[in-house]
Amino acid sequence: MATNRDTLTGVPEPIKSLLSEKRFSINSLADETGIAYSTLRRRLREPNALTMGDLLRIATALDVSPSALIPAALTAASAAA
């Protein structure tokens, strides 16, 4: 059975891309989300570290839909399952 962490593998890359595109630093994202800087930095480095709560808070801070943070390959795999 898949866990929340299993389903979020690969999510850090779209977040990093949006940070660059929107000219956000990890520090400013930490401030916006309320996630400690060291925790956020670690979660963006480790593929399975993000939680669904993190994803929602990050999406809100970046003003995007949570689905925008999920790689297309992951959503296609979920749909096929």
N, C-alpha and C positions, 0 to 999 in steps of 0.2 A: 504494500500500500504506500502511495506517495505521501510524503509529508509536506508541510508548507515550505520547508527549506529545499526539498527536492525540486519543487516546481519553480523555484526562483533561480536555479542555476543559469548563469549567463546574463543575468540582469545588470550587473555592474557596468558592462560596456555601454549600453544605451544611456545610462545615467551619466557616465563620464563624458559621453559625446554631448549630451544636453548641457552639462555644466560648462563645457567649452563654448558651445554655441550661444548660451545665454550669459556668458562671461561671469559665471558664479565660481567662487572658490569653494573648496570643501569646508573651509571655516565658515563662510557665509551660509552654506547649506546647513551646516550643523546648527548655526544660530536660528535659521528659519524653521528647522524641523524640531528643535529641542533635543536632538540626539547629540550626545557628547562628541566632540571632535575626534577624539581617539577611537571611540566606538565606531563612528561613521567611517573613518579612514580604514579601520580594520575590516569592516563589513564590505567596503568597496574593493578590497584586495582579495578577500576570500570568497570564492564562487558560491558557496552555500550558506553564507553568514547572514544575508538579509532575511528579514521576516516580512510577512504580509503587512504588519503595522508600519514597518520602516518604509516599505514600498508606497503605502498610501500617504505617509507624511512627506516623503520625497516628491511624489507626484504633485501634491498640493503646493509645496514650496516652489516647484519648477513650473507651476501652472500648466500642467499637462494631465491627460488621462492616465491612470495607472497602466492601461493597456499599451500606452506609448513607450513604456519602460520594459516591456516584455519582448524579447527578440522574436522575430517572425518565425524562425525555425522552431522555437519552443511552442508557440501557439499552434502551428501546423501539426506538431507532434501530438499535442493535447487533443486537437480536433479529430485526429485519426484514431486515437485510443478508444 
